[in-house]
Amino acid sequence: MFLFSYFTQAVVKDETPDQWDGDDDEEEQQQQQQQEDKEELRKKDKDLEFLFQEVRRDSSLDERLQRDLQSKKSDSKYKEMLVSIMIKLINSNRVLVVSGETGCGKTTQVTQFILDDYINRGVGSMCRVVCTQPRRISAISVAERVAAERAESVGNGNSCGYQIRLQSRLPRRQGSVLYCTTGIILQWLRSDPLLSSVSHLVLDEIHERNLQSDVLLIIVKDLLSTRDDLKVVLMSATLNAEKFSRYFGNCPMIHIPGLTFPVEEFLLEDIVEMTRYRPQNKDRRPTWKRNFWHGRNARSEKEEKETEYKESWPCYARTLQGRYSDSTIEAVEMLDNDDKIDLELILALIRHIVLNDEEGAILVFLPGWDNISTLNDLLMTNLIFPSHSSQVFKRPPPGVRKIVIATNIAETSITIDDVVYVIDGGKIKETNFDTTNNISTMTAEWVSLANAKQRKGRAGRVCPGKCYHLYNGLRASLLDAYQLPEIMRTPLEELCLQIKILKLGSIARFLEKALDAPTEKGVNLAIKNLTDLNALDHSENLTALGFHLARLPVEPHIGKLILFGALLGCLDPALTIAASLSFKDPFFIPLGKEKMADMRRKVLSRNSKSDHLTIVNAFKGWEEAKQRGARYEREYCWDNFLSANTLQMLHNMKGQFTEHLMNTGFVSSKDPKDPNSNVNSDNEKLIKAVIVAGLYPKVAMIRPSHSKKRPGAKVYTQADGKVNIHPKSVNAEESEFNYTWLIYHLKMRTSSIFLYDCTEVSPFSLLFFGGDITIQKDGEQETVAVDQWIVFRSPARIAHLVKSLKKELDSLLEEKIRNPAPVDWQNRQSKDCAVITAIVDLITTQEKPAGGNRGYDRAWAPRGQHIHFNDDDDDDED
């Protein structure tokens, strides 16, 4: 809270030293105190180092920068590209929109235009450009490119550097350009809401409309009313530049022409005609189209464009007559399947290109791993041999055709400089959030015009190219301009906490100011979920727990898992789980080795029946191998299908989490393996309880399956009824469980509803770390219910003991959250140690009940809330 008043004086201004001569002793003392506070905060958080560096006029640096610029202009590595009209627009306006296609140079050049203009005018020391990038790899690669153009190394006190999470190479503090991820700016805003030391803020790739960029746009728009000296440059692709201009009061725009070669485009009907491809199934038309021809098509309730497409199809089919053969028109009709990509057609197209066109790499865009794997198998059977993915950037020897199969990451994040032919599968995997059912969904959707244009552009980098779109002309005319912005199709809980920690006011009112606001239903659901989590009170204020969760760079449930890992003495495994859930798990699956990878993952699970503990085991093994040397590390990762880079990232994230916990008082050391924070780290049952504490109420119930066709148990959730464990989970084919409950993190609806990761948990874990407990009489025994739907039979004495201990635990944890302090595990007489130890002992000593899990616990759904058991499809089959 106090940082705002301390650092608002750091605004970049052109002030001469004699302005400070009249300061009295009191002001000097105040400045000295402020400087000491800055130094103390900078030592605690290295990510704030660049933000808190003081900026003052330095005449000697101004002269040296001018000399350096003149010498660099004669260097062939430095391209003099000052564009007078752009500089004039930037200097005379608060906001400028710069549009241009990928490859036009805006990302690397605009920042240099600004810096060099200041240097030329003799005020280079007053220029501090910060440019945001949507991806970590982009921030690094662009900074390296700019530094190379300026004949410098990146960072090291030179003119250009970068800062991303857990990694930075900072430029000099003045007369510099910093490339950083959007999250870094949002982190800075916690300490300095005015971004006082930034002279120019350049927001790049804003057309991608990711969540953080849209939030930053709202903040920057508000910030301009306070920072009248701040210059903002918005850089976007061409298609929606006007929208950003309108959002900022019709600010001026300038367009940079692309530098690509012409690309010839082909649609589905052209591809079928040239390859003479004929689908194998003669009745592959979608159901609606088959019924249409028979006069039985009822008007669908799908989205407007899909309805328009269906109604326009007969007319469009007639326009193809005369231009294409009857067999082609028939094939196009059969291929127009809204759900699947015809990989046999892609194989035929690749064969056509190889036999009939000039040399050049082929880049194939597909929506997901299943398609990529299947196409790879098809190519293998046709005597095309794969090479390692690292060869993707190398040119093949003469007579060899390089074929790259990729998802939409190849649209922007990587450049393959010898691509001449692009095959656009026409689909993209898109994640959405269903607010009605509170579940994420992932489906293959039609690409947008922006996606199609990016894909086309990949074919024209080095010479004229060709792009083949696997959709017909009617579909092309109805594509959306852009994908739906992420803010409108993602859970908003983490964003809501950021709004509160940045003191941006009411969550709903803030989000109403977005370029495209999320739905009221989505916002209200996020607020409700945070209230249920006890992160917000009913007045939408941050609770003590909410404050700590908002300070952690993870979503709320994962943040809670971290805090409970610290409080319960199993910090290191909790941090490993949290890092993997917030980033990604370290496993990779090579093409053709899927079964081997699954087997190694199962081995690493060590019968824990837990995907989360599998990652803990894998991470421990990597640490041990790494200590023995680089060769052992490589062998361990290779044998277990693990990514060393991902494991290292998880290691770095764990260090960041621990440093935060130490600064807030939860632990006494920044070492994740500190013995005082890991007294229970070998207790598998307690680690599972910590997972419950973090991820509850994401609970599923297990029922034995008697199916002979489908191995594994049957799983149900309260909201969805029957769901499936994802095939990559170590529990996917598990049939013998000790208990009847699972805790999970990611549930997603694709072809079915899948739990992507899950852990078997005991009744005591749910009783102590789940929701509210109620006790009811059930015959001679009593039942203990968690949130009135997870119910266990229990002797009366045990039921009341559990409720009493639960109350003591909740009170203790609330106090620890309000006044963080490490648990003194040596002092067995202290109340906190006594209560936690009693609960740890109960969880640890609980044994599997006799006779398996039958009759031990059951699901109870009062007041009409039911778990639906739909057993018709897989019970007791041969």
Secondary structure, 3 states (H helix, E strand, C coil): CCHHHHHCCCCCCCCCHHHHCCCCHHHHHHHHHHHHHHHHHHHHCHHHCCCCCCCCCCHHHHHHHHHHHHHHHCCCCCCCCCCHHHHHHHHHCCEEEEEECCCCCHHHHHHHHHHHHHHHCCCHHHCEEEEEECCHHHHHHHHHHHHHHCCCCCCCCCCEEEEECCEEECCCCCCEEEEEEHHHHHHHHHHCCCCCCCCEEEECCHHHCCHHHHHHHHHHHHHCCCCCCCEEEEEECHHHHHHHHHHCCCCCEEEECCCCCCEEEECHHHHHHHHCCCCCCCCCCCHHHHHHHCCCCCCCCCCHHHHHHHHHHHHHHHHHECCECHHHHHHHHHHCCCCCCCHHHHHHHHHHHHHHCCCCEEEEECCCHHHHHHHHHHHHHCCCCCCCHHHHHCCCCCCCCCEEEECCHHHHCCCCCCEEEEEECCEEEEEEEECCCCEEEEEEEECCHHHHHHHHHCCCCCCCEEEEECCCHHHHHCCCCCCCCHHHCCCCHHHHHHHHHCCCCCHHHHHHCCCCCCCHHHHHHHHHHHHHCCCECCCCCECHHHHHHHHCCCCHHHHHHHHHHHHCCCHHHHHHHHHHHHCCCCECCCCCCHHHHHHHHHHHHCCCCEHHHHHHHHHHHHHHHHHHCHHHHHHHHHHHCECHHHHHHHHHHHHHHHHHHHHHCCCCCCCCCCHHHCCCCCCHHHHHHHHHHHHCCCEEEEECCCCCCCCCCEEEECCCEEEEECCCCCCCCCCCCCCCEEEECCEEECCCEEECCEEEECHHHHHHHCCCEEEEEECCEEEEEECCCEEEEECHHHHHHHHHHHHHHHHHHHHHHHCCCCCCCCCCCCHHHHHHHHHHHHHHHCCCCCCCCCCCEEECCCCCCCCCCCCCCCCCCC
